[in-house]
Amino acid sequence: MNEINDTTLLIMGTILIIPDVYLLMVFKDIKVVIAGLIILIGSQVAVFALHVDPYWHVMALLLFPIIMIGYMTVKIKQRINAALKRIAQLEEEERQEKEREARKEKIRAGAAEMADLYRTDPKLKELNDFVGDYRDDDSV
C-alpha cells in the first residue's frame, strides 16, 4: 500500500512539474530550471530517505510549482512593464514627429505665402533686388 502511495505521489508531482519546466524553457531561464530541478530532486531524495509521511512528499512536490509560478509571475510583470515603457516611448516619439511635421507645414505655408508676396509686391521686389541680388556690373 505504501509503494502505491509513493508511486501515485511521484506521478502527481511529475504531472505538476512538467508545465512549470515547459514555461521556464519558454522564458529561456535554463539556470532557474536546473536549480529548481536540483532542489526538487534533493528534496525528494531526502523525503524518500527519511521514510516520512505522504504529507511531506506532497509538500516537497508542490514546493517546486509554487516557487516557479511565483518566479514566472515576477518575470511576466517585468516583461509587461518593459513593454508598456516601450509603448510609451513610441507614443512620445510619434507625438514629437507629428509636432515636427506640423512645424514644417507651417514653415512651408509661410514660405509659399511669402513667395506670392515677393512675386506680386513691387516694394518687396526692390528690397529683394537691393538686399539679396548683388550684381557686379564691372565684370559684364
Secondary structure as the mmCIF struct_conf table of DSSP 4:
data_model
#
loop_
_struct_conf.conf_type_id
_struct_conf.id
_struct_conf.beg_label_comp_id
_struct_conf.beg_label_asym_id
_struct_conf.beg_label_seq_id
_struct_conf.end_label_comp_id
_struct_conf.end_label_asym_id
_struct_conf.end_label_seq_id
HELX_RH_AL_P HELX_RH_AL_P1 ASN A 2 PHE A 27
TURN_TY1_P TURN_TY1_P1 LYS A 28 LYS A 28
HELX_RH_AL_P HELX_RH_AL_P2 ILE A 30 LEU A 50
TURN_TY1_P TURN_TY1_P2 HIS A 51 HIS A 51
HELX_RH_AL_P HELX_RH_AL_P3 PRO A 54 THR A 120
HELX_RH_AL_P HELX_RH_AL_P4 PRO A 122 VAL A 131
TURN_TY1_P TURN_TY1_P3 GLY A 132 GLY A 132
HELX_RH_3T_P HELX_RH_3T_P1 ASP A 137 SER A 139
#
